[in-house]
Amino acid sequence: MLATMDDQLRSALEKAGATNRDTCNRFAVSISGQGQVVLLRPPLPFQPMSKADALLMAAWLVALAEDEPGQFTAALESVKRT
């Protein structure tokens, strides 16, 4: 059902002329009242995720979680070295 909803959303965006990069917050990444990052619609466990969706979710997480510029870059470089 979620795939169908995503397809419908993409179709509606295309009809509206939104041809640029998909930036839809489909995982509903949000900030709680306590300032914590929350996934209101997380992917299901063991459900395959496309690389595009993984990058989109990562972008939303970084956009809402990074308090100071460069925090994510430092974390990313550390992860790449592991």
Distance bins in CASP14 RR format, pairs under 12 A and 6 or more apart:
PFRMAT RR
TARGET T0000
AUTHOR 0000-0000-0000
RMODE 2
METHOD distances of the structure
MODEL  1
1 7 0 0 0 0 0 1 0 0 0 0 0
1 8 0 0 0 0 0 1 0 0 0 0 0
1 44 0 0 0 0 0 1 0 0 0 0 0
2 8 0 0 0 0 0 1 0 0 0 0 0
2 9 0 0 0 0 0 1 0 0 0 0 0
2 26 0 0 0 0 1 0 0 0 0 0 0
2 27 0 0 0 0 0 1 0 0 0 0 0
2 28 0 0 0 0 0 1 0 0 0 0 0
2 41 0 0 0 0 1 0 0 0 0 0 0
2 42 0 0 0 0 0 1 0 0 0 0 0
2 43 0 0 0 0 1 0 0 0 0 0 0
2 44 0 0 0 0 1 0 0 0 0 0 0
2 47 0 0 0 0 1 0 0 0 0 0 0
2 49 0 0 0 0 0 1 0 0 0 0 0
2 53 0 0 0 0 0 1 0 0 0 0 0
3 9 0 0 0 0 0 1 0 0 0 0 0
3 10 0 0 0 0 0 1 0 0 0 0 0
3 26 0 0 0 0 0 1 0 0 0 0 0
3 43 0 0 0 0 0 1 0 0 0 0 0
3 44 0 0 0 0 0 1 0 0 0 0 0
3 47 0 0 0 0 0 1 0 0 0 0 0
3 48 0 0 0 0 0 1 0 0 0 0 0
3 49 0 0 0 0 0 1 0 0 0 0 0
3 50 0 0 0 0 0 1 0 0 0 0 0
3 53 0 0 0 0 0 1 0 0 0 0 0
4 10 0 0 0 0 0 1 0 0 0 0 0
4 11 0 0 0 0 0 1 0 0 0 0 0
5 11 0 0 0 0 0 1 0 0 0 0 0
5 12 0 0 0 0 0 1 0 0 0 0 0
5 24 0 0 0 0 0 1 0 0 0 0 0
5 26 0 0 0 0 1 0 0 0 0 0 0
5 41 0 0 0 0 0 1 0 0 0 0 0
6 12 0 0 0 0 0 1 0 0 0 0 0
6 13 0 0 0 0 0 1 0 0 0 0 0
6 22 0 0 0 0 1 0 0 0 0 0 0
6 24 0 0 0 0 1 0 0 0 0 0 0
6 26 1 0 0 1 0 0 0 0 0 0 0
6 27 0 0 0 0 0 1 0 0 0 0 0
6 41 0 0 0 0 0 1 0 0 0 0 0
6 43 0 0 0 0 0 1 0 0 0 0 0
6 49 0 0 0 0 0 1 0 0 0 0 0
6 50 0 0 0 0 0 1 0 0 0 0 0
6 52 0 0 0 0 0 1 0 0 0 0 0
6 53 0 0 0 0 1 0 0 0 0 0 0
6 56 0 0 0 0 0 1 0 0 0 0 0
7 13 0 0 0 0 0 1 0 0 0 0 0
7 14 0 0 0 0 0 1 0 0 0 0 0
7 26 0 0 0 0 0 1 0 0 0 0 0
8 14 0 0 0 0 0 1 0 0 0 0 0
8 15 0 0 0 0 0 1 0 0 0 0 0
8 24 0 0 0 0 0 1 0 0 0 0 0
8 26 0 0 0 0 0 1 0 0 0 0 0
9 15 0 0 0 0 0 1 0 0 0 0 0
9 16 0 0 0 0 0 1 0 0 0 0 0
9 18 0 0 0 0 0 1 0 0 0 0 0
9 22 0 0 0 0 1 0 0 0 0 0 0
9 23 0 0 0 0 0 1 0 0 0 0 0
9 24 1 0 0 1 0 0 0 0 0 0 0
9 25 0 0 0 0 0 1 0 0 0 0 0
9 26 1 0 0 1 0 0 0 0 0 0 0
10 16 0 0 0 0 0 1 0 0 0 0 0
10 17 0 0 0 0 0 1 0 0 0 0 0
10 18 0 0 0 0 1 0 0 0 0 0 0
10 19 0 0 0 0 0 1 0 0 0 0 0
10 22 1 0 0 1 0 0 0 0 0 0 0
10 23 0 0 0 0 0 1 0 0 0 0 0
10 24 0 0 0 0 1 0 0 0 0 0 0
10 26 0 0 0 0 1 0 0 0 0 0 0
10 52 0 0 0 0 0 1 0 0 0 0 0
10 53 0 0 0 0 0 1 0 0 0 0 0
11 17 0 0 0 0 0 1 0 0 0 0 0
11 18 0 0 0 0 0 1 0 0 0 0 0
12 18 0 0 0 0 1 0 0 0 0 0 0
12 24 0 0 0 0 0 1 0 0 0 0 0
13 19 0 0 0 0 1 0 0 0 0 0 0
13 20 0 0 0 0 1 0 0 0 0 0 0
13 21 0 0 0 0 0 1 0 0 0 0 0
13 22 1 0 0 1 0 0 0 0 0 0 0
13 23 0 0 0 0 1 0 0 0 0 0 0
13 24 1 0 0 1 0 0 0 0 0 0 0
13 26 0 0 0 0 0 1 0 0 0 0 0
14 20 0 0 0 0 0 1 0 0 0 0 0
14 22 0 0 0 0 0 1 0 0 0 0 0
18 24 0 0 0 0 1 0 0 0 0 0 0
21 52 0 0 0 0 1 0 0 0 0 0 0
21 55 0 0 0 0 0 1 0 0 0 0 0
21 56 0 0 0 0 1 0 0 0 0 0 0
21 59 0 0 0 0 1 0 0 0 0 0 0
22 50 0 0 0 0 0 1 0 0 0 0 0
22 52 1 0 0 1 0 0 0 0 0 0 0
22 53 0 0 0 0 1 0 0 0 0 0 0
22 55 0 0 0 0 0 1 0 0 0 0 0
22 56 1 0 0 1 0 0 0 0 0 0 0
22 57 0 0 0 0 0 1 0 0 0 0 0
22 59 0 0 0 0 0 1 0 0 0 0 0
22 60 0 0 0 0 0 1 0 0 0 0 0
23 29 0 0 0 0 0 1 0 0 0 0 0
23 52 0 0 0 0 0 1 0 0 0 0 0
23 55 0 0 0 0 0 1 0 0 0 0 0
23 56 1 0 0 1 0 0 0 0 0 0 0
23 57 0 0 0 0 0 1 0 0 0 0 0
23 59 1 0 0 1 0 0 0 0 0 0 0
23 60 0 0 0 0 1 0 0 0 0 0 0
23 63 0 0 0 0 1 0 0 0 0 0 0
24 41 0 0 0 0 0 1 0 0 0 0 0
24 52 0 0 0 0 0 1 0 0 0 0 0
24 53 0 0 0 0 0 1 0 0 0 0 0
24 56 1 0 0 1 0 0 0 0 0 0 0
24 57 0 0 0 0 0 1 0 0 0 0 0
24 59 0 0 0 0 0 1 0 0 0 0 0
24 60 0 0 0 0 1 0 0 0 0 0 0
25 31 0 0 0 0 0 1 0 0 0 0 0
25 38 0 0 0 0 0 1 0 0 0 0 0
25 39 0 0 0 0 0 1 0 0 0 0 0
25 40 0 0 0 0 1 0 0 0 0 0 0
25 41 0 0 0 0 1 0 0 0 0 0 0
25 53 0 0 0 0 0 1 0 0 0 0 0
25 56 0 0 0 0 1 0 0 0 0 0 0
25 57 0 0 0 0 1 0 0 0 0 0 0
25 59 0 0 0 0 1 0 0 0 0 0 0
25 60 1 0 1 0 0 0 0 0 0 0 0
25 61 0 0 0 0 0 1 0 0 0 0 0
25 63 0 0 0 0 1 0 0 0 0 0 0
25 64 0 0 0 0 1 0 0 0 0 0 0
26 39 0 0 0 0 0 1 0 0 0 0 0
26 40 0 0 0 0 0 1 0 0 0 0 0
26 41 1 0 0 1 0 0 0 0 0 0 0
26 42 0 0 0 0 0 1 0 0 0 0 0
26 43 0 0 0 0 1 0 0 0 0 0 0
26 49 0 0 0 0 0 1 0 0 0 0 0
26 50 0 0 0 0 0 1 0 0 0 0 0
26 52 0 0 0 0 0 1 0 0 0 0 0
26 53 1 0 0 1 0 0 0 0 0 0 0
26 54 0 0 0 0 0 1 0 0 0 0 0
26 56 1 0 0 1 0 0 0 0 0 0 0
26 57 0 0 0 0 1 0 0 0 0 0 0
26 59 0 0 0 0 0 1 0 0 0 0 0
26 60 0 0 0 0 1 0 0 0 0 0 0
27 37 0 0 0 0 0 1 0 0 0 0 0
27 38 0 0 0 0 0 1 0 0 0 0 0
27 39 1 0 1 0 0 0 0 0 0 0 0
27 40 1 0 0 1 0 0 0 0 0 0 0
27 41 1 0 1 0 0 0 0 0 0 0 0
27 42 1 0 0 1 0 0 0 0 0 0 0
27 43 1 0 0 1 0 0 0 0 0 0 0
27 44 0 0 0 0 0 1 0 0 0 0 0
27 49 0 0 0 0 1 0 0 0 0 0 0
27 53 0 0 0 0 1 0 0 0 0 0 0
27 54 0 0 0 0 0 1 0 0 0 0 0
27 55 0 0 0 0 0 1 0 0 0 0 0
27 56 1 0 0 1 0 0 0 0 0 0 0
27 57 1 0 1 0 0 0 0 0 0 0 0
27 58 0 0 0 0 0 1 0 0 0 0 0
27 59 0 0 0 0 0 1 0 0 0 0 0
27 60 1 0 0 1 0 0 0 0 0 0 0
27 61 0 0 0 0 1 0 0 0 0 0 0
27 64 0 0 0 0 0 1 0 0 0 0 0
28 37 0 0 0 0 0 1 0 0 0 0 0
28 38 0 0 0 0 1 0 0 0 0 0 0
28 39 1 0 0 1 0 0 0 0 0 0 0
28 40 1 1 0 0 0 0 0 0 0 0 0
28 41 1 0 1 0 0 0 0 0 0 0 0
28 42 0 0 0 0 1 0 0 0 0 0 0
28 43 0 0 0 0 0 1 0 0 0 0 0
28 57 0 0 0 0 0 1 0 0 0 0 0
28 60 0 0 0 0 1 0 0 0 0 0 0
28 61 0 0 0 0 0 1 0 0 0 0 0
28 64 0 0 0 0 0 1 0 0 0 0 0
29 36 0 0 0 0 0 1 0 0 0 0 0
29 37 1 0 0 1 0 0 0 0 0 0 0
29 38 1 0 0 1 0 0 0 0 0 0 0
29 39 1 0 1 0 0 0 0 0 0 0 0
29 40 1 0 0 1 0 0 0 0 0 0 0
29 41 0 0 0 0 1 0 0 0 0 0 0
29 42 0 0 0 0 1 0 0 0 0 0 0
29 43 0 0 0 0 0 1 0 0 0 0 0
29 56 0 0 0 0 1 0 0 0 0 0 0
29 57 1 0 0 1 0 0 0 0 0 0 0
29 58 0 0 0 0 1 0 0 0 0 0 0
29 59 0 0 0 0 1 0 0 0 0 0 0
29 60 1 1 0 0 0 0 0 0 0 0 0
29 61 1 0 1 0 0 0 0 0 0 0 0
29 62 0 0 0 0 1 0 0 0 0 0 0
29 63 1 0 0 1 0 0 0 0 0 0 0
29 64 1 0 1 0 0 0 0 0 0 0 0
29 65 0 0 0 0 1 0 0 0 0 0 0
30 36 0 0 0 0 1 0 0 0 0 0 0
30 37 1 0 0 1 0 0 0 0 0 0 0
30 38 1 0 1 0 0 0 0 0 0 0 0
30 39 1 0 0 1 0 0 0 0 0 0 0
30 40 1 0 1 0 0 0 0 0 0 0 0
30 41 0 0 0 0 1 0 0 0 0 0 0
30 42 0 0 0 0 0 1 0 0 0 0 0
30 60 0 0 0 0 1 0 0 0 0 0 0
30 61 0 0 0 0 0 1 0 0 0 0 0
30 63 0 0 0 0 0 1 0 0 0 0 0
30 64 1 0 0 1 0 0 0 0 0 0 0
30 65 0 0 0 0 0 1 0 0 0 0 0
31 37 1 0 0 1 0 0 0 0 0 0 0
31 38 1 0 0 1 0 0 0 0 0 0 0
31 39 0 0 0 0 0 1 0 0 0 0 0
31 40 0 0 0 0 0 1 0 0 0 0 0
31 60 0 0 0 0 0 1 0 0 0 0 0
31 61 0 0 0 0 0 1 0 0 0 0 0
31 63 0 0 0 0 0 1 0 0 0 0 0
31 64 1 0 1 0 0 0 0 0 0 0 0
31 65 0 0 0 0 1 0 0 0 0 0 0
31 66 0 0 0 0 0 1 0 0 0 0 0
31 67 0 0 0 0 0 1 0 0 0 0 0
32 38 1 0 1 0 0 0 0 0 0 0 0
32 39 0 0 0 0 0 1 0 0 0 0 0
32 40 0 0 0 0 1 0 0 0 0 0 0
32 64 0 0 0 0 0 1 0 0 0 0 0
32 65 0 0 0 0 0 1 0 0 0 0 0
35 64 0 0 0 0 1 0 0 0 0 0 0
35 65 0 0 0 0 1 0 0 0 0 0 0
35 67 0 0 0 0 0 1 0 0 0 0 0
36 61 0 0 0 0 0 1 0 0 0 0 0
36 64 0 0 0 0 0 1 0 0 0 0 0
36 65 0 0 0 0 1 0 0 0 0 0 0
37 57 0 0 0 0 0 1 0 0 0 0 0
37 58 0 0 0 0 0 1 0 0 0 0 0
37 60 0 0 0 0 1 0 0 0 0 0 0
37 61 1 0 0 1 0 0 0 0 0 0 0
37 62 0 0 0 0 1 0 0 0 0 0 0
37 63 0 0 0 0 0 1 0 0 0 0 0
37 64 1 0 1 0 0 0 0 0 0 0 0
37 65 1 0 1 0 0 0 0 0 0 0 0
37 66 0 0 0 0 0 1 0 0 0 0 0
37 67 0 0 0 0 0 1 0 0 0 0 0
38 60 0 0 0 0 0 1 0 0 0 0 0
38 61 0 0 0 0 0 1 0 0 0 0 0
38 64 0 0 0 0 1 0 0 0 0 0 0
38 65 0 0 0 0 0 1 0 0 0 0 0
39 57 1 0 0 1 0 0 0 0 0 0 0
39 58 0 0 0 0 0 1 0 0 0 0 0
39 60 0 0 0 0 1 0 0 0 0 0 0
39 61 0 0 0 0 1 0 0 0 0 0 0
39 64 0 0 0 0 0 1 0 0 0 0 0
39 65 0 0 0 0 0 1 0 0 0 0 0
40 60 0 0 0 0 0 1 0 0 0 0 0
40 64 0 0 0 0 0 1 0 0 0 0 0
41 53 0 0 0 0 0 1 0 0 0 0 0
41 57 0 0 0 0 0 1 0 0 0 0 0
41 60 0 0 0 0 0 1 0 0 0 0 0
42 49 0 0 0 0 0 1 0 0 0 0 0
42 53 0 0 0 0 0 1 0 0 0 0 0
42 57 0 0 0 0 1 0 0 0 0 0 0
42 60 0 0 0 0 0 1 0 0 0 0 0
42 61 0 0 0 0 0 1 0 0 0 0 0
43 49 1 0 1 0 0 0 0 0 0 0 0
43 50 0 0 0 0 0 1 0 0 0 0 0
43 53 1 0 0 1 0 0 0 0 0 0 0
43 54 0 0 0 0 1 0 0 0 0 0 0
43 56 0 0 0 0 0 1 0 0 0 0 0
43 57 1 0 0 1 0 0 0 0 0 0 0
47 53 0 0 0 0 0 1 0 0 0 0 0
47 54 0 0 0 0 0 1 0 0 0 0 0
48 54 0 0 0 0 0 1 0 0 0 0 0
49 55 0 0 0 0 1 0 0 0 0 0 0
49 56 0 0 0 0 1 0 0 0 0 0 0
49 57 1 0 0 1 0 0 0 0 0 0 0
49 58 0 0 0 0 0 1 0 0 0 0 0
50 56 0 0 0 0 1 0 0 0 0 0 0
50 57 0 0 0 0 0 1 0 0 0 0 0
51 57 0 0 0 0 0 1 0 0 0 0 0
51 58 0 0 0 0 0 1 0 0 0 0 0
52 58 0 0 0 0 0 1 0 0 0 0 0
52 59 0 0 0 0 0 1 0 0 0 0 0
53 59 0 0 0 0 0 1 0 0 0 0 0
53 60 0 0 0 0 0 1 0 0 0 0 0
54 60 0 0 0 0 0 1 0 0 0 0 0
54 61 0 0 0 0 0 1 0 0 0 0 0
55 61 0 0 0 0 0 1 0 0 0 0 0
55 62 0 0 0 0 0 1 0 0 0 0 0
56 62 0 0 0 0 0 1 0 0 0 0 0
56 63 0 0 0 0 0 1 0 0 0 0 0
57 63 0 0 0 0 0 1 0 0 0 0 0
57 64 0 0 0 0 0 1 0 0 0 0 0
57 65 0 0 0 0 0 1 0 0 0 0 0
58 64 0 0 0 0 0 1 0 0 0 0 0
58 65 0 0 0 0 0 1 0 0 0 0 0
58 66 0 0 0 0 0 1 0 0 0 0 0
58 72 0 0 0 0 1 0 0 0 0 0 0
58 75 0 0 0 0 0 1 0 0 0 0 0
58 76 0 0 0 0 1 0 0 0 0 0 0
58 79 0 0 0 0 0 1 0 0 0 0 0
59 65 0 0 0 0 0 1 0 0 0 0 0
59 66 0 0 0 0 0 1 0 0 0 0 0
59 72 0 0 0 0 1 0 0 0 0 0 0
59 76 0 0 0 0 0 1 0 0 0 0 0
60 66 0 0 0 0 0 1 0 0 0 0 0
61 71 0 0 0 0 0 1 0 0 0 0 0
61 72 0 0 0 0 1 0 0 0 0 0 0
61 75 0 0 0 0 0 1 0 0 0 0 0
61 76 0 0 0 0 0 1 0 0 0 0 0
62 68 0 0 0 0 0 1 0 0 0 0 0
62 69 0 0 0 0 0 1 0 0 0 0 0
62 70 0 0 0 0 1 0 0 0 0 0 0
62 71 0 0 0 0 1 0 0 0 0 0 0
62 72 1 0 1 0 0 0 0 0 0 0 0
62 73 0 0 0 0 1 0 0 0 0 0 0
62 74 0 0 0 0 0 1 0 0 0 0 0
62 75 0 0 0 0 1 0 0 0 0 0 0
62 76 0 0 0 0 1 0 0 0 0 0 0
63 69 0 0 0 0 0 1 0 0 0 0 0
63 71 0 0 0 0 0 1 0 0 0 0 0
63 72 0 0 0 0 1 0 0 0 0 0 0
64 72 0 0 0 0 0 1 0 0 0 0 0
65 71 0 0 0 0 1 0 0 0 0 0 0
65 72 1 0 0 1 0 0 0 0 0 0 0
65 75 0 0 0 0 1 0 0 0 0 0 0
66 72 1 0 1 0 0 0 0 0 0 0 0
66 73 0 0 0 0 1 0 0 0 0 0 0
66 74 0 0 0 0 0 1 0 0 0 0 0
66 75 0 0 0 0 1 0 0 0 0 0 0
66 76 0 0 0 0 0 1 0 0 0 0 0
68 74 0 0 0 0 0 1 0 0 0 0 0
68 75 0 0 0 0 0 1 0 0 0 0 0
70 76 0 0 0 0 1 0 0 0 0 0 0
70 77 0 0 0 0 1 0 0 0 0 0 0
71 77 0 0 0 0 0 1 0 0 0 0 0
71 78 0 0 0 0 0 1 0 0 0 0 0
72 78 0 0 0 0 0 1 0 0 0 0 0
72 79 0 0 0 0 0 1 0 0 0 0 0
73 79 0 0 0 0 0 1 0 0 0 0 0
73 80 0 0 0 0 0 1 0 0 0 0 0
74 80 0 0 0 0 0 1 0 0 0 0 0
74 81 0 0 0 0 0 1 0 0 0 0 0
75 81 0 0 0 0 0 1 0 0 0 0 0
75 82 0 0 0 0 0 1 0 0 0 0 0
76 82 0 0 0 0 0 1 0 0 0 0 0
END
